[in-house]
Amino acid sequence: MSPPHSLRDLDWTLLIISMVICGVGVLQIYSATRDTVWQDAWWKQIVYIGLGLLLVWVTVSIDYHTMMNWVFPMYGLSVVALLAVLLVGKQAFGSRRWIPVAGGFHLQVSEFVKLVIILLVARFLTELKTEELEARDMGKIAGLVVVPMALVMKQPDLGTALTYLPIPLVGMFLAGMRRKYIVALAVVILLVLPAGWMVLKDYQKARLVSFLDPDRDPRGTGYQMIQSKIAVGAGGMWGKGVTKGSQTQLRFLPVPHTDFIFSAFAEEHGFVGVIVVLALYFVLIMQIVQNAQTAPDKAGMYICMGVAALLLFHVLVNVGMVVGRMPVTGIPLPLMSAGGSSVLSNFLMLGLVNNVRLRRFVN
């Protein structure tokens, strides 16, 4: 099934909103990195956005059913790539997450594994012969997702590993997870949490402790959260203006162009700017949900809802982090945070949504 497609049939509302968010991100990256060692990050972001748009077109050219037929080889390749990261990946800030590629660029493999998990869950759930999930089905899905999660946590990158969870959880819920299994899953999570503490790295434990009481170590583990909340509060109603945020421009705010870009944006654009951007994300995610509702089959619906769940999780955790309602996890803000791998994987997901949309026009 590989129908011809045209520019007219793409979801232009989805793409235009995405480009507006990207534009806001580029402006904020420019402001946050001016006169720093990262001052070229804004134009690199523009290059990544351009490549992302090209990937959207490439993605819609391949029928998502064909992708699902190849998902198990793609899954195996993903596992091998994550193992390669642990063996030969570049180490930075105490983590080994990137593989060097041509031209001096580095690829974060774990970002692209998200797409494989979306396709994998969609294929598995589509092939089920029953209307309700059984325990063995849930176990199989969990086993498939846990393998890449464990490898990503080994890097260590707890934040990215956690982003894999919303995809199977939303998929299983839509597939007909029984109430007793939902309750059982909640109980298991509560029981596993104390055990999970034992496998965390020391810096990860310190982040959780500082989340509960950042003033306990204001110059150490609590510094990022304290400075982030100061920046958000300093924005007031209308913000201080582009390149005029004191916390951002005086370098009190750590990595203001990546994980904490929303803090820098809130300081310079205020409450009004924050509401506008959050509204854009809301419309973006609702547009993806609408594509799920009009999908030609269950597989398309699972793909779109997997993308929506993943983006929603990213936004909630990142925004919650910068205002002190979530621990610091290093999860980027979709389409706004600087970073090639994150931007490209986001556009690939938007390409998948458009892929599903285009197949509605097949007779």
N, C-alpha and C positions, 0 to 999 in steps of 0.2 A: 504494500500500500504506500505509494510514493507520489502523491498528487502534485501537480504544478502549483506553486504558490506565488502570490504577488504582494507587493508592498501594501496594497489596499486592504488585504485580508489580515494583516498584523494587528495586534491589539495596541493601537496607537495611544490610547489613554494610559495604558501600563508603561509604555516606553517613554512617553513625554514626562510623566510623573517621575520616572526613574532618572531621566536626564536632568530634571529640575533639582532633584536631591543631589545628584552628582555635581551639578554646578555650584550648589551651596557648599558642598564638601570641598571643591577646588578652591573657592574663595576663602574658606576658613583655613585650609591647609596653607595657602599663601600667607595669610595673616599670622598664623601661629608659628611659621618657620622663617619668617623674615629675619635676615641677618643672623642666621644660625647655620650649623653644619648641614641642616636638612633643607636649605633654602631652595633647592632644585626639586623638592618633592612635589610641588604643585604642577609643574609641567610634565613630570613623569606620570602623575595621576591622569592627566589629560591623554597621554599616550595609552595608558592602560584602558581608559574609557573607550578610546577609539578601537583598540583591539577587542574590547568586550562587545562593541556593536557588531564587529565583524563576526565574532563567535556566535552571536544571536542568529545571524543569517545562515551560518554554517549549520548550527544546531537544528534550525527548522527545516533544513534541506534533507535531513535523515529522519524517516518515520520513527516515532518513538516506539512503535512495536518492534522494529528492527533492533533498536537499542536494547530493548528488554530481552530479545533473543540472545544477545551477546553479553548479558549482564553478568553471568557467572564467570566467563573469562576475564571480564573487566574487574570483577571482585577479586579474583586471584591475582591479577596484575596489581591491584591496589594494595593487597597485603604484602606482596613482594616489594613494592615501592616503599611502603612504610618500614619494612625491615631494612631496606637500603638506607633510609634516612638515619636509622639507629647506628648503622655501620659506617657510613661514609658522609653523612650529612654535616652541614656547617653548624658549628656551635656558636651561640651568641646568647648573652645574658643567662648563662647557666643551662640553656636548653639546646637540644639538637633537633631542629624542626625543618631545615631547608636543605634542598639538593641544588648544587651549582649547575647552571645550564649555560648555553652559549651567550656571549655578549656581556658577561659579568653579572647576569641576573641570577636570582635564586628562587626556586619553586618550593612553595609550601604544600607538599603532597596532601596533607590532611584536609586542606580546604576543598580539594577536588574529590576526595573520597565521599563527601556529602552527597554529590550527585549520584554516585554509584549506589549508595545506600537508599536514596529515593527510588531509583529504578528497581533495585533489588526487592524492597518492601512491596512496591507496586506489583511486580511480577508474582511474588509469593502469594500475596493476598488475592490477586486476580485468579490464580489457578486453584484456589480452594473450592471444593465441591459443596460446602455447606454454607448456610446463611449465618451461622454462629461459630465463633472461634472456640476450639478446644484447647485444653491446657498444653497438649503436645505441639499444636501449631504455634502457640505463644512461645514455647520453649525453643522451637526451631528458629523463629525470628530473632529471639534474644541471643541465641548462640551465634548467629551470623553477624549481628551488630556488635556483640561484645568483643569479637576478635580484633577488628580495627580500633575499637575504643581502647582496648588494653594496650595496643601498640602505640597509640597516640599519647596515652597517659605515661608510657615509659619514656617519652622524649625529654622531659615531662611537659605535657600541655593539657592540664585538666580542663581548661575552658573549652577548647575545641572538642575534646572528647565528649563533654556534656552536651554539645550542640547536636550530636548524633541521636540523642534520646528522643526528642520530640517527634522525629520522623516515624519510627515504629509505633510509638505510643498513640499518635493521632490515627495512624493507619489501622491499628488494631481496634481502636474505639469505633471507627467508621465501619469496620468489617463485622461488627456485631459482638464485641466483647461482653460477656455476661456480667451482671452486676456483682456476682460472687467473686469473679476474677478481678474486678476492679478493686474490691475491698481487700482481697488477698494480696494484690500487688501493692496497695498502700501500706499494708502491714509489713510486707517484706522489705519495702523501702525504709520504713521506720526501724526495723531490726538491723538492716545492713548499715545504716548511717554510723552507729558507734564503731562497727568493724572497719568502715571506710576511713575513719580517723587514723587508724593504725597504718594504713598504706600511703597516707599523704606524706609528701616531702616536708621538711622543716619549714621552708619558706611558705608553703601552702597552709600549714597549720598557723603560722604567724599571721597570714592574711585573714584567716577566719577569726582569730583572736582580736586583731586590730579592727575588724568589721564591727564586733560587739562593743569594743571600747578603744576607739582610735586615739584618744588622749592618753592612753597608757604608754604609748611610745610615739609621741608627736613628731620626732625627728627621724624615726626609723620606719617601722612597718605601718604606722598610722599616717605617715606624711602625705601619701598620695590622696587618701580619702579626705583628709582635712583640707588640703589645698583645693581639691576639686569642689567641695561644698562651699568654700569661701568664694571661688570663682563664680559658681552658679548664683549664689546670693548677691554677689557684687553687680550682677547684670541688671537688677531691678526690673522695672517694667519695660523699658525700651532698649536697654543695653548701652554700653559705652562707645559703640561704633567700631567699625573694622580697623584693625591694627591699634586700637586704643585700650584694650583690656589690660589692666595692670598685672593681674596674676599671670596672664598669658605672656605678655610682652616682656615682663621682668623675669621670666623663666622660673617662677615659683611652681607653676603647674607642670608636672612631668608629662612627657610624650603627648603634647597637646594636639598633635596632628594624627595620632593613631587611636589608641584605646580611650583617651580622654578628650577627643575632639568635641564631644557634646558639651563638656564643661567650658571649653574655650568659646564655643558658639553661644552658649547661654550667657557668658560674661559680656560678649560683644554685641549680642542681639536681643538680650533680655527675655522676659516672659512672653512677650508677643511673638518674637522669633521662634521660641521653643514650641509654642502652640501651633504655629504655622507648619513647622517641620514635622511635628508629631501627627498633625492632620494629614500631611502628605504621605507619611508611612501608613496611616490608617486606610486611606483611599487606595494606596498601592496594594496592601494585603487584601482588602475587600475586592479589588479588581481580580486578584488571583483566585479568590474564593468563587467569584462569579464565573470564571473560566472553568472551575471545577464543577460547578452546577450544570454547565452547558456542555461538559465533555461528552464525546461520542460513546465512551464506554467506561467501565470501572477503572481500568488501568489509567486512563487519562485523569479521572477524578482523583485517584490515589497520588498521582504525580503532582498535580496542582496543589492538593492539600498538604502534601509533604513539603513543598516549597513554601507555602504560606505558614505552616507551623514552624519551620526553621527560621524564616525571616522574623516572625513574631517573637520567637525565643531570643534571637539576637538583639532586637530592639529593646525588649523588656529588661533583659539582663544588663545590657550596656547602659541604658538610661538609669535603671535602678542602681547600678554601680556608682555612677558619677554623682548621684544625689545621696549616697550613703545608705540605700535600702537593700543593696546586694553586696556580697563580698567582691573584692577586686579579683577578676578572673582573666582579664586579657582578651575578652571577646569583643571584636571590632563592631562598629556601627555600620550596617550594610550600606554600600554605595557612598558613604561619607568618609569613613576612615581611610587614611593613606595605606596603600599596600597592593601590589600587583595581583598576588594570588587571590586575595579576598575579592577584589573588584572583578577579576575574570570569572571566578566561580559564581559570583552573584549574577553576572550577565549570562552565564551558561544556564543558570536556573530560570532566568527570565526567558531564555531561548526555549527551554523545555515547556514552559507554560504556553508560549506562542505556538510551539509544535503541536500541542494538544488542541489549541484553538483552531489551527489551520485544518486539522483532520475533520472538523465539523462540516466542512464544505465538500467532503467526499461523498459521492453517490454510491 
